[in-house]
Amino acid sequence: MRGENDLGIRLLRRGCVDIKAVAFYRNFSYLIPDAAKLSVKIISDGGFVARDGFDIDELACESNSVHARRINYGLCSGGELAGSCNLKFVGGQNSTIRSFFLDGPAGRLEALLNAGAENAPHAAVVCHPHPLFGGTLHNKVVFHTMKALNSFGFPVLRFNFRGTGLSHGEHDEGKGEVDDVRTALDWLAAEYHLPLIFAGFSFGAAVGLRAASSDARVKALIGVGVPAAPVAADAEAPRVYSFDFLRDCIKPKLFVSGARDQFGPRAKLEELVATVPEPKKLVVIEGADHFFEGRLREMREAIEAWVRETIVEGPST
């Protein structure tokens, strides 16, 4: 990706897609706003659809944070847009990404849909990590999980929980977020009329598994980086997640975690998995931490192998 000055406007290019973003300030060596986020903000109401592999995630300007890779949602100085977005190659049968809003219980929920094959046998949703620690639908673990599922031709929905990004409402400590997941499942079921697959990372797994495990439309569950141990254990009020609801869940279940996951130590995770009924599988990625730094490929391959064996080639229940 490179930039060129065009009458005071910074022109970002990726492949055949041009985004006229915002005014480039001479005193800074970078674009003040996040061009990818800005493009979504401007065109979300229009039901943006991009094709030919255009990927908002790859354009996003991210920086490391405690619980994810935080997206910078800032706009220009003064909060005003200094230019407009002009996205070419929009629409068509080969569209791959759609940006829109779901009607959630606390207001609109920002969403991205990676379209699937015309004959897709399943549809999937992937939930992001804790929003108060930088978790968004653009999180790298969420992104790679989406790619693993989308590689089988499944349409995959990601969304921002309430109070995150452009989503309305406020964070509800995991209670209202369960209803956000139900909203996403409802939309997928109504849109595609296909069996559903749920996947979630960290906080997204904790709240999403609760919503999906008892939903008859969901045929398989994937928990990535499941927080089996108290998070921020040394804090005055550590975050403790219960997974007792999984003890009656007989759907196929995959758990993927890093061997050095500080929020899901191997012993705690094995103890949790031992309490849930078959069918189930636990994959521990050696050398990986909670965020799978340097091990995202192995995480993605573990998901793909399980989906191929359990869902694509084998019967789903």
Backbone hydrogen bonds, N-H to C=O, Kabsch-Sander energy under -0.5 kcal/mol:
donor,donor_aa,acceptor,acceptor_aa,energy
2,R,13,R,-0.5
4,E,11,L,-1.0
6,D,9,I,-2.1
9,I,6,D,-1.4
10,R,22,V,-1.7
11,L,4,E,-2.2
11,L,9,I,-0.5
12,L,10,R,-0.7
12,L,19,I,-1.9
13,R,2,R,-1.0
14,R,17,V,-2.0
17,V,14,R,-2.1
18,D,16,C,-0.5
19,I,12,L,-2.0
20,K,18,D,-0.5
21,A,10,R,-1.7
21,A,19,I,-1.0
24,F,8,G,-1.4
25,Y,23,A,-0.6
28,F,25,Y,-1.8
34,D,74,G,-1.0
35,A,33,P,-0.7
38,L,34,D,-2.7
39,S,35,A,-2.4
40,V,36,A,-1.9
41,K,37,K,-2.5
42,I,38,L,-2.4
43,I,39,S,-2.0
44,S,40,V,-2.0
46,G,43,I,-1.1
47,G,44,S,-2.1
48,F,43,I,-0.9
50,A,97,I,-2.5
51,R,89,F,-1.0
52,D,94,N,-0.7
54,F,51,R,-1.1
56,I,54,F,-0.5
58,E,55,D,-0.5
59,L,55,D,-1.0
59,L,56,I,-0.5
60,A,56,I,-1.3
62,E,60,A,-0.9
63,S,70,R,-1.6
65,S,68,A,-1.9
67,H,133,F,-1.7
70,R,63,S,-1.5
70,R,68,A,-0.7
72,N,61,C,-1.2
73,Y,71,I,-0.8
76,C,80,E,-0.5
79,G,76,C,-2.7
87,L,85,C,-0.5
88,K,86,N,-0.6
91,G,49,V,-1.0
95,S,92,G,-1.3
96,T,50,A,-2.6
97,I,50,A,-1.9
98,R,113,L,-2.0
99,S,48,F,-2.5
100,F,111,A,-2.0
102,L,109,L,-2.8
104,G,102,L,-1.2
104,G,107,G,-1.6
107,G,104,G,-1.3
109,L,102,L,-2.5
111,A,100,F,-2.5
112,L,158,R,-2.7
113,L,98,R,-2.6
114,N,112,L,-0.5
114,N,156,V,-2.9
115,A,96,T,-1.7
115,A,113,L,-0.8
117,A,153,G,-2.4
120,A,117,A,-1.6
123,A,195,P,-2.0
124,A,155,P,-2.8
125,V,197,I,-2.0
126,V,157,L,-2.4
127,C,199,A,-1.9
133,F,130,H,-1.4
134,G,131,P,-1.1
135,G,130,H,-2.3
139,N,136,T,-1.8
143,F,139,N,-2.8
144,H,140,K,-2.2
145,T,141,V,-2.2
146,M,142,V,-2.6
147,K,143,F,-2.3
148,A,144,H,-2.1
149,L,145,T,-2.0
150,N,146,M,-3.1
151,S,147,K,-1.6
152,F,149,L,-1.4
153,G,150,N,-2.0
154,F,149,L,-1.1
156,V,114,N,-2.6
157,L,124,A,-2.9
158,R,112,L,-2.8
159,F,126,V,-0.6
160,N,110,E,-2.7
163,G,168,H,-1.5
164,T,161,F,-1.8
167,S,164,T,-2.5
168,H,108,R,-3.2
175,K,172,D,-2.0
178,V,174,G,-0.5
178,V,175,K,-1.0
179,D,175,K,-0.6
179,D,176,G,-0.6
180,D,176,G,-1.4
181,V,177,E,-2.0
182,R,178,V,-1.8
183,T,179,D,-2.0
184,A,180,D,-1.9
185,L,181,V,-2.5
186,D,182,R,-2.5
187,W,183,T,-2.2
188,L,184,A,-2.4
189,A,185,L,-2.6
190,A,186,D,-2.2
191,E,187,W,-2.4
192,Y,188,L,-2.4
193,H,188,L,-0.5
193,H,189,A,-1.6
196,L,217,R,-2.6
197,I,123,A,-2.0
198,F,220,A,-2.4
199,A,125,V,-2.0
200,G,222,I,-1.8
201,F,127,C,-2.0
202,S,224,V,-2.6
204,G,201,F,-2.2
205,A,202,S,-0.7
206,A,202,S,-2.4
207,V,203,F,-2.4
208,G,204,G,-1.6
209,L,205,A,-2.5
210,R,206,A,-0.6
211,A,207,V,-1.3
212,A,208,G,-2.8
213,S,209,L,-2.5
214,S,210,R,-0.5
215,D,212,A,-1.1
216,A,214,S,-0.7
218,V,215,D,-1.5
219,K,196,L,-3.2
219,K,217,R,-0.5
220,A,196,L,-0.8
221,L,252,P,-2.5
222,I,198,F,-1.7
223,G,254,L,-3.1
224,V,200,G,-2.9
224,V,222,I,-0.6
225,G,256,V,-3.2
228,A,226,V,-2.0
229,A,263,F,-2.3
231,V,239,R,-3.0
233,A,230,P,-0.6
235,A,232,A,-2.1
239,R,231,V,-2.3
240,V,238,P,-0.7
246,L,243,F,-1.8
247,R,244,D,-1.9
248,D,245,F,-0.8
249,C,246,L,-1.5
250,I,248,D,-0.7
253,K,279,P,-0.9
254,L,221,L,-2.4
255,F,281,K,-2.7
256,V,223,G,-2.5
257,S,283,V,-2.3
259,A,285,I,-2.6
260,R,288,A,-3.2
261,D,258,G,-1.8
262,Q,260,R,-0.5
264,G,261,D,-0.6
269,L,265,P,-2.7
270,E,266,R,-2.9
271,E,267,A,-2.0
272,L,268,K,-2.1
273,V,269,L,-2.9
274,A,270,E,-1.9
275,T,271,E,-0.6
275,T,272,L,-1.4
276,V,273,V,-1.2
281,K,253,K,-1.7
283,V,255,F,-3.2
284,V,282,L,-0.5
285,I,257,S,-3.1
285,I,283,V,-0.6
286,E,284,V,-0.7
288,A,285,I,-1.6
292,F,289,D,-1.3
295,R,292,F,-2.5
299,M,295,R,-2.0
300,R,296,L,-2.7
301,E,297,R,-2.6
302,A,298,E,-2.0
303,I,299,M,-1.8
304,E,300,R,-2.5
305,A,301,E,-2.6
306,W,302,A,-1.9
307,V,303,I,-2.7
308,R,304,E,-2.5
309,E,305,A,-2.2
310,T,306,W,-3.2
311,I,307,V,-2.1
312,V,307,V,-2.7
313,E,308,R,-2.7
